[in-house]
């Protein structure tokens, strides 16, 4: 279409003028490069790199065709895919496109390539990366050669790493137009394309470009023969193009240190534990979650709240929360941190053990200004450690009776929450007061849960996990593995058992009517049946649906975020999870859970019998094992209780916030649904009392930061104050290592094969029999485990959700695998949860 479109008079005039200007080029080696340019291209948030067309070596008589080809790339499917992935709202082809073709004289370069003024491999702002090869830079950009790479330290002004590629060919301008590919002499193939002096010259140019634009830049450059010097070895550096780097990880400015200053290492603890998510926080999420977490620790004084950034220990950034690892390194080595974190997460432990995690580099030499023994003691005194310890004593002495006491306390807390849910918030007192009231209503139960988990459950699990990993024999390791699952009374497991039961009440023929993306229609159908407008769904299903929603309507994807949709306001979410429970290949989780519980009890009984047989040699062993078994039987089910309690509070509060949002939208005080979550509850209260209070002006900058965070392709678990992302060292491979085998950590036993599906959030489509691969999972992911053949995780220790859930369902699981870098959806793999390996298999294995 673009090749036959008529040109406007102005466009024809421009082309004619260009052709006239280019006519003298015919006698020499001058050719043109036609580059595509779109207003949305090469911005700070989007680059469209490689999506738009570039034409090289263009002669005057081919100019119009080249321009038309560049214009045609505006409608390439890659452009629309990129826009969609980057959340642009202009992906509709019917909208008016904007585009220009830039005609430039082409440089016949001797050496060329690309350079990044910050390291795109790890986001380090104090390193730059230069890729280089012989001839035109096209060879580097299109990957037709293995280019040379230089990593340059901007602070020390020196090369810190270089790899020389085998450059078997180079691209040069052709006298007849276009580009010639020329073979490179053997000696030059492995010769460095840049001298140290040229690297330094290029580095100076990069620093100037970065300073000029005020941000990290992606540059195309070239060295060409000097037109003024007769020396053929004298080359001039030319800057061809500069655009912002859009793939770097960013942290808040207040967390950044200046170039050359000692760096601070940060740990994003909400990935592994607590919220267990990589989703960015919105303002209301952050403030409420911080408030609830601090209250659980017994800290009610806002002035000394541990997330106060001036304390420099815990940081509440715009969209994430971090802990200051450098402060920990002042008193503990990375090796010790690695050992202590293995239970929590093998990937994190591997980072602490890596070469990148340099103790000397990241150890804090002295405490930050304002942090001293006095205010540290003031903070620690507020945490009721002794209260928790005293509460835990009854759980140690009589686990069964203590659990009964706890259940009564929790029941009373739930009753109070239900009463507040019924009456709603008082407009005069405000949403913030309502939130405080909800938290304090359930606080006695929270204290019981925290005390039991902190002083009883975790120590018990630590002892079992140590034997599971380091047991002297395979039998010891297998027995302790069996003790890590099958805990009855867990509300999360009860929820998933009810999901499977509910899904089975709806005939398969009805499920078959709806694809994953059509479940909103089924949700509307369920609603119509409940309201009596239709009667085409089984009464038993509707009855079970009503009961399920009464019990679990507070749940959602990111349970601890008030902005997260819940089953109550987005029933299509629960229908998506129900659909994953449908099919003959999906095992009833109630059966799986019972099998795991029986297996655990068999081992518990076996250990007691052994202790009885050895009671003369080890007289105290039997009592210890009996106490451990009581804890496993009665208390391990409490491990998810605090998170579910907070989720219930969030669910009640969210319903009230949504009502307020409807009113503010009607009055034109908000732009769109969801904007209210970029406000603090106190700000919403002010807005309700004062109609002149400008909510939109507060929301706009926060929303912009949040949207930038949602476009990020990575959420690092450990990052430093110059944005460097730390990663584990590559695994050490033995001589017998089989190609295609990935080495991770075993977190749930068994072996299974299947096709990988990489899932980024639990609402995505997932088919029974597939291998679930994810960066990290939380409670909302549990229904996906039911139909999965196996599980592969990047983040997750034996106590993390993914490992716990895999064991409950009897699914092989391996963690500490870089899921997005090493796997892709559709890969056929064998997951060995006994050895901690994942084998990528050829397709013919499945066919056989």
HURA-V18423 format. One record per backbone hydrogen bond with DSSP energy under -1.0 kcal/mol. CO is the residue of the C=O (numbers start at 0). NH is the residue of the N-H. E is the energy in kcal/mol with one decimal. If there is no record, write none. Layout:
co: [CO	CO]
nh: [NH	NH]
e: [E	E]
//
This chain:
co: [0	7	8	9	10	11	12	13	14	15	16	17	21	22	23	24	30	31	32	33	34	36	37	45	47	54	56	57	58	59	61	62	63	64	65	66	67	68	70	71	72	75	75	76	77	78	79	80	81	82	83	91	99	101	103	106	109	110	111	112	113	114	115	118	121	123	125	127	128	129	130	131	132	135	136	137	138	144	147	148	149	150	150	151	152	152	157	160	162	165	167	169	170	171	173	177	179	181	184	188	194	195	196	197	198	199	200	201	202	203	204	205	206	207	208	209	209	215	216	217	218	219	219	220	221	222	222	223	230	233	235	237	240	242	251	252	257	263	264	264	265	266	266	267	268	269	272	281	282	283	284	285	286	287	288	289	290	291	292	293	294	300	304	307	308	312	314	318	319	321	322	322	324	325	327	327	332	333	334	335	336	340	342	343	344	345	346	347	348	350	355	357	358	367	371	372	373	374	375	376	382	383	384	385	386	387	391	392	393	397	398	399	400	401	402	403	404	405	406	407	408	409	410	411	412	413	414	415	416	417	418	419	425	429	430	431	432	433	434	435	436	437	441	442	443	444	445	446	447	448	449	450	451	451	452	455	456	457	458	459	460	461	462	463	464	465	466	472	473	474	475	476	477	480	489	490	491	492	493	494	495	496	497	498	499	501	502	506	506	507	509	510	514	517	518	519	520	521	522	523	524	525	526	527	527	537	538	539	540	541	542	543	544	545	546	547	548	551	552	554	557	560	565	569	570	571	572	573	574	577	578	582	587	588	589	590	591	592	593	594	595	596	597	598	599	600	601	602	603	604	605	606	607	608	609	611	613	617	619	620	621	622	623	624	625	626	627	628	629	630	630	634	635	637	639	640	641	642	643	644	645	646	647	648	649	650	651	652	653	654	655	656	657	658	659	660	661	662	663	664	671	673	674	675	676	679	680	681	682	683	684	685	689	692	694	695	698	699	700	701	702	703	704	705	706	716	717	718	719	720	721	723	733	737	739	741	744	747	749	751	753	754	755	756	760	766	769	770	771	772	773	774	777	778	780	781	786	789	790	791	792	796	799	800	801	802	803	804	805	811	812	812	813	814	816	817	818	823	826	827	828	829	830	831	831	835	836	837	838	841	842	843]
nh: [3	11	12	13	14	15	16	17	18	19	20	21	24	25	26	27	105	57	103	54	101	99	40	42	50	33	177	31	61	62	65	66	67	68	69	70	71	72	73	74	75	78	79	80	81	82	83	84	85	87	86	94	36	34	32	108	134	222	132	220	130	218	128	122	724	118	153	151	115	149	113	147	111	138	140	141	144	146	131	162	129	159	160	127	156	157	152	150	148	167	183	181	135	179	176	173	171	169	188	166	198	199	200	201	202	203	204	205	206	207	208	209	210	211	212	213	214	244	116	242	114	239	240	112	237	109	110	235	233	225	223	221	219	217	254	255	260	720	324	325	718	268	322	270	272	276	275	285	286	287	288	289	290	291	292	293	294	295	296	298	297	303	307	310	311	323	321	280	316	314	266	324	328	363	330	331	336	337	338	339	340	344	798	796	348	349	350	351	352	353	357	361	362	370	375	376	377	378	379	380	384	387	388	389	390	391	395	396	397	401	402	403	404	405	406	407	408	409	410	411	412	413	414	415	416	417	418	419	420	421	422	423	429	433	434	435	436	437	438	439	440	441	445	446	447	448	449	450	451	452	453	454	455	456	457	459	460	461	462	463	464	465	466	467	468	469	470	476	477	478	479	480	481	483	493	494	495	496	497	498	499	500	501	502	503	504	505	509	510	511	512	513	517	520	522	523	524	525	526	527	528	529	530	532	533	541	542	543	544	545	546	547	548	549	550	551	552	554	567	566	560	563	569	572	574	575	576	577	578	580	581	585	591	592	593	594	595	596	597	598	599	600	601	602	603	604	605	606	607	608	609	610	611	612	613	614	617	620	623	624	625	626	627	628	629	630	631	632	633	634	635	637	638	640	643	644	645	646	647	648	649	650	651	652	653	654	655	656	657	658	659	660	661	662	663	664	665	666	668	667	674	676	677	678	283	683	684	685	686	687	688	689	692	694	698	699	702	703	704	705	706	707	708	709	710	267	725	265	722	256	124	719	736	740	839	837	814	812	832	830	828	770	825	772	763	769	788	756	791	758	793	794	780	781	783	784	768	771	813	773	816	799	803	804	805	806	807	808	810	790	746	747	792	744	818	821	822	826	755	840	753	838	751	835	836	743	831	741	829	844	846	847]
e: [-1.2	-2.4	-2.0	-2.1	-2.3	-2.4	-2.4	-2.4	-2.6	-2.0	-2.3	-2.0	-1.6	-1.8	-1.1	-1.8	-3.1	-2.8	-2.5	-2.6	-3.1	-2.9	-1.8	-2.2	-2.1	-3.2	-3.3	-2.3	-1.7	-1.3	-2.0	-2.3	-2.4	-2.1	-2.0	-2.2	-2.3	-1.1	-1.6	-1.8	-1.6	-1.0	-1.3	-2.5	-2.3	-2.3	-2.3	-2.5	-1.9	-2.9	-1.4	-1.8	-2.3	-2.7	-3.0	-1.5	-3.0	-3.4	-2.0	-2.1	-2.9	-3.3	-1.8	-2.4	-2.8	-2.4	-2.4	-3.0	-2.7	-2.6	-1.2	-2.7	-2.2	-1.2	-2.2	-2.8	-1.1	-1.2	-2.2	-2.4	-2.7	-2.7	-1.4	-2.3	-1.3	-1.2	-3.2	-3.3	-2.7	-1.2	-2.2	-3.4	-2.9	-3.1	-1.8	-2.1	-2.6	-2.6	-1.5	-2.4	-2.2	-2.2	-2.4	-2.5	-2.5	-2.2	-1.8	-2.4	-2.4	-1.9	-2.5	-2.7	-2.4	-2.4	-2.2	-1.9	-1.0	-1.7	-2.6	-2.2	-2.5	-2.5	-1.6	-1.8	-3.3	-2.9	-1.7	-3.4	-1.5	-2.0	-2.4	-2.0	-2.3	-3.9	-1.6	-1.4	-2.2	-1.7	-2.4	-1.2	-1.9	-1.3	-2.4	-1.3	-2.0	-2.6	-2.3	-2.8	-2.5	-2.3	-2.8	-2.5	-2.1	-2.7	-2.7	-2.4	-2.2	-2.2	-1.2	-2.9	-1.6	-1.1	-2.5	-2.3	-1.1	-2.6	-2.3	-3.2	-2.0	-3.3	-2.3	-1.0	-2.7	-1.9	-1.8	-1.3	-2.1	-2.6	-2.0	-2.4	-1.7	-3.4	-1.7	-1.9	-1.9	-2.3	-1.8	-2.2	-1.4	-1.4	-1.8	-2.3	-2.2	-2.2	-2.3	-2.4	-2.0	-1.9	-2.7	-2.4	-2.6	-2.5	-2.8	-2.7	-2.3	-2.0	-1.5	-2.4	-2.3	-2.6	-2.1	-1.7	-1.9	-2.5	-2.7	-1.5	-2.0	-3.1	-2.3	-2.0	-2.1	-2.7	-2.1	-2.0	-2.1	-2.5	-2.0	-2.1	-2.2	-1.9	-1.8	-2.2	-3.2	-1.4	-2.6	-2.2	-2.2	-2.2	-2.4	-2.4	-1.7	-1.2	-2.1	-2.6	-1.8	-2.4	-3.0	-2.4	-2.4	-2.6	-2.8	-2.2	-1.8	-2.4	-2.5	-1.8	-2.6	-2.8	-1.9	-1.7	-2.9	-2.2	-1.4	-2.2	-2.2	-2.9	-1.6	-1.9	-2.5	-2.6	-2.1	-1.6	-1.8	-1.5	-2.3	-2.2	-1.7	-2.2	-2.2	-1.8	-1.8	-2.0	-2.8	-2.7	-1.7	-1.0	-1.2	-1.0	-1.7	-2.4	-1.1	-1.6	-1.6	-1.5	-2.2	-1.8	-1.8	-2.5	-2.1	-2.4	-2.1	-2.2	-2.1	-2.2	-1.3	-1.9	-2.3	-2.5	-2.8	-2.1	-1.9	-2.7	-2.6	-1.8	-1.5	-3.0	-1.5	-1.8	-1.8	-2.2	-2.1	-1.4	-2.3	-2.2	-1.9	-1.9	-1.3	-2.3	-2.4	-1.8	-1.4	-1.2	-1.9	-2.8	-2.0	-2.4	-2.3	-2.4	-2.6	-2.2	-2.4	-2.5	-2.2	-1.7	-2.5	-2.7	-2.2	-2.7	-2.0	-2.3	-2.2	-2.1	-2.2	-2.1	-1.5	-1.3	-3.0	-1.2	-1.7	-2.5	-2.6	-2.1	-2.5	-2.8	-2.1	-2.1	-2.5	-2.3	-2.3	-2.4	-1.3	-2.1	-1.5	-1.2	-2.1	-2.4	-2.3	-2.1	-1.9	-1.7	-2.6	-2.4	-2.1	-2.5	-2.8	-1.6	-1.2	-2.3	-2.7	-1.2	-1.8	-2.5	-2.1	-1.5	-2.3	-2.5	-2.2	-1.8	-2.7	-1.4	-1.8	-1.3	-2.1	-1.5	-2.5	-2.0	-2.3	-2.1	-2.3	-2.1	-1.7	-2.5	-1.4	-1.1	-2.2	-2.3	-2.9	-1.9	-1.8	-2.4	-2.7	-1.9	-1.9	-2.0	-1.1	-2.6	-1.8	-3.1	-2.0	-1.7	-2.2	-2.1	-1.7	-1.6	-2.8	-2.3	-2.7	-2.3	-3.2	-3.1	-2.5	-3.0	-3.0	-2.0	-2.0	-1.8	-2.4	-2.4	-3.1	-2.7	-1.4	-2.7	-2.2	-1.6	-2.0	-1.6	-3.4	-2.3	-1.9	-2.2	-1.8	-1.3	-2.2	-3.1	-2.2	-2.1	-2.0	-2.0	-3.2	-2.4	-2.0	-1.4	-2.7	-2.6	-1.8	-2.5	-1.8	-2.1	-3.0	-3.1	-1.9	-2.6	-1.8	-1.7	-1.4	-3.3	-2.8	-3.5	-2.2	-1.7	-1.5	-2.2]
//
